[in-house]
């Protein structure tokens, strides 16, 4: 019982610290954009942040299994390319293009999971190799930036549909589905395998199947991120997914996801993604040279992680 209370306190400390940091960023953002809380600005920001939130959700799923996915950016780019090029050919409707891109991303995730489960190599090594594989496939599908997304869909995504911020609704739906998944056998198995794989196997869980399913689920989140990014920009870029790999890891760690698996909550990851998104926009507003923006962003994230770690340790004592 004492261990459960300690874990709960640690999780609450993580979320409270992130909420405090997010509040500071919102106050600073309000200084540069007084319309921050207006429906139009909320819609625009949710459209910008949706791809990172979904990509971070995919990374979180893998990290809960005790792994890390360095191929996430390549899979995101692949889904984006498949969606936009299918639309450009006029081969079918938007729903079909989305379904095809999502299936490709899920299949890529499942292949990653199978390699991790059966190759006996560390996930970081397997997914690093897979990043070259999926990056190459993406370039075959779309050698250079291009593709097409219907203008009406781009308009509705970026500026709202009858006053509704579609990206915000998508995030809410994804979080709701994740919460439901956590109550299922597969959701509980993700945490069990990530927390203690040998114990989970001894309890009768098919750990390899859980890993493949977990990586496939991560592929689904990543595929949705790629589709969202294609709709936001109105086209596709085969190399645009690269920054999302490291940013998704940063958002997950900020959100309290353990590198060792089995610990963390998705809502923390969403808060971490919002912090990174707001921080990036703030650096653009301040007019800092692009050469220094990454340095400043890195320093702030390191300080935030260090402070979060300190507060977590204090809460555990």
Secondary structure, 3 states (H helix, E strand, C coil): CHHHHHHHHHHHHHHHHHHHHHHHHHHHHHHHCCCCCCHHHHHHHHHHHHHHHHHHHHHHHHHHCCCCCCCHHHHHHHHHHHHHHHHHCCCCCHHHHHHHHHHHHHHHHHHHHHHHHHHCCCHHHHHHHHHHHHHHHHHHHCCCCECCCCHHHHHHHHHCECCECHHHHHHHHHHHHHHHHHCCHHHHHHHHHHHCHHHHHHCCCCHHHHHHHHHHHHHHHHHHHHHHHHHHHCCECCCCCHHHHHHHHHHHHHCCCCCCCCCCCHHHHHHHHHHHHHHHHHHHHHCCCHHHHHHHHHHHHHHHHHHHHHHHHHHHC
